[in-house]
Amino acid sequence: MNADVETYSRYIRKQIAGIRDCLAGLSEEQVNHVPHVHGANSMYVIGTHVLGNARAWVLGIVCGQALRRDRPAEFASGGTEAGFAAAAGALSREIEGALARYDGSDLDRPFKPAQELWGEGEVQEITKRIALADVLEHASIHLGHVQLTRDLLPAEGAR
């Protein structure tokens, strides 16, 4: 595996594991609790959104797998800590395997990804390196959101 791709793979999976770890030991009510803050989402929704983004951008955009993303469903999701942990583990294994097979030869070649995988906004020309960096940045930002949302649980009386 290309050393740069291996680094992205490791750190993307680390951020996904960080979100999984934040949900560990929480009840279904807690993982689905939405703080009383304008625009907030539950930890489950945030985590599901990170998985959807990573799946679309790593497996779809970078690795060229044929798949669809239902971004609105990510924000309407709910479930259990165990269900999220299973989904996060499965996706991490998929990412690890797909990126292990990706040789990285076109990592810096500009292209325009499919709109259905892009998410919101107009598709921009990027490289696969930029796509991997974007997934890592996105997962890192949302890991922070999950950590803050968990910190709000005691103040909100949800624990």
C-alpha positions in Angstrom: 0.0 0.0 0.0 1.1 3.5 -0.7 2.5 5.1 2.5 0.3 8.2 2.2 -2.8 6.1 1.6 -1.9 3.9 4.6 -1.6 7.0 6.8 -5.0 8.4 5.7 -6.5 4.9 6.2 -5.2 4.6 9.7 -6.2 8.1 10.9 -9.7 8.0 9.3 -10.3 4.7 11.0 -8.9 6.1 14.3 -11.5 9.0 14.2 -14.3 6.6 13.5 -13.1 4.5 16.5 -13.0 7.7 18.6 -16.7 8.3 17.8 -17.5 4.7 18.6 -15.7 5.0 21.9 -17.6 8.1 22.8 -20.9 6.2 22.5 -19.6 3.2 24.4 -21.7 2.4 27.5 -24.4 4.9 26.8 -28.1 4.0 26.7 -30.2 4.2 23.6 -31.8 7.3 25.1 -28.4 8.9 25.6 -27.0 8.2 22.1 -30.2 9.6 20.5 -30.5 12.6 22.9 -30.5 16.0 21.0 -29.1 18.8 23.2 -31.2 21.9 23.6 -28.8 23.9 21.3 -30.0 25.4 18.0 -29.0 23.1 15.1 -27.7 20.3 17.4 -27.9 16.6 16.5 -27.7 13.5 18.6 -24.4 11.6 18.9 -26.0 8.8 16.8 -26.9 11.2 14.0 -23.5 12.8 14.0 -21.7 9.4 14.0 -24.0 8.0 11.2 -23.3 11.1 9.2 -19.5 10.6 9.6 -19.9 6.9 8.4 -22.0 8.0 5.4 -19.4 10.6 4.4 -16.5 8.2 4.9 -18.3 5.5 2.9 -19.2 7.8 0.0 -15.8 9.6 -0.2 -13.4 6.7 0.6 -15.2 3.7 -1.0 -17.1 5.6 -3.7 -14.9 8.6 -4.7 -11.4 7.3 -4.0 -11.9 3.6 -4.6 -14.5 3.8 -7.3 -17.1 1.5 -5.8 -20.6 1.8 -7.2 -22.7 3.0 -4.3 -25.3 5.6 -3.4 -25.5 7.9 -0.4 -28.7 9.0 1.3 -27.5 12.0 3.2 -30.9 13.1 4.5 -31.4 9.6 6.0 -28.2 10.1 8.0 -29.8 13.1 9.7 -33.0 11.2 10.4 -31.3 8.2 11.9 -31.5 6.7 15.4 -30.3 3.5 17.1 -28.3 1.9 19.8 -24.7 2.2 20.8 -24.2 -1.5 19.8 -25.7 -0.9 16.4 -23.4 2.1 15.8 -20.4 0.1 17.0 -21.2 -2.7 14.6 -21.7 -0.3 11.7 -18.5 1.6 12.5 -16.5 -1.6 12.8 -17.8 -3.0 9.5 -17.1 0.3 7.6 -13.6 0.5 9.2 -12.8 -2.9 7.9 -14.2 -2.1 4.5 -12.1 1.1 4.3 -9.0 -0.8 5.5 -9.4 -3.5 2.8 -10.4 -1.1 0.0 -7.5 1.2 0.6 -5.1 -1.7 1.0 -6.0 -2.7 -2.6 -5.7 0.9 -3.9 -2.2 1.5 -5.3 -2.4 5.3 -5.1 -1.1 5.8 -8.6 -3.8 8.5 -9.4 -3.7 10.1 -5.9 -2.9 13.5 -7.3 -4.8 13.4 -10.6 -7.6 16.1 -10.6 -11.2 14.9 -11.4 -14.8 15.8 -10.6 -16.6 13.2 -8.4 -20.2 12.3 -8.9 -22.7 14.7 -7.3 -24.6 11.9 -5.5 -21.4 11.1 -3.6 -20.3 14.7 -3.1 -23.0 15.7 -0.7 -24.1 19.3 -0.5 -23.0 22.1 -2.8 -21.6 22.2 -6.2 -19.0 19.5 -7.1 -15.5 20.8 -7.3 -12.5 19.4 -9.0 -10.3 17.6 -6.5 -7.8 14.8 -6.2 -8.1 11.6 -4.4 -5.5 12.8 -1.9 -7.7 15.8 -1.2 -10.7 13.5 -0.9 -8.9 11.4 1.8 -7.8 14.6 3.6 -11.4 15.9 3.5 -12.7 12.7 5.1 -10.1 12.9 7.8 -10.9 16.5 8.5 -14.6 15.9 8.5 -14.4 12.9 10.8 -12.1 14.9 13.2 -14.5 17.9 13.4 -17.5 15.7 14.1 -15.6 13.6 16.7 -15.3 16.9 18.5 -19.0 17.5 18.1 -19.7 14.1 19.5 -17.4 14.7 22.5 -19.1 18.0 23.2 -22.6 16.5 22.8 -21.6 13.7 25.3 -20.4 16.4 27.7 -23.8 18.1 27.6 -25.6 14.9 28.7 -25.2 15.5 32.5 -26.2 19.2 32.2 -29.2 18.2 30.2 -30.3 15.5 32.7 -30.1 12.7 30.2 -27.7 10.5 32.2 
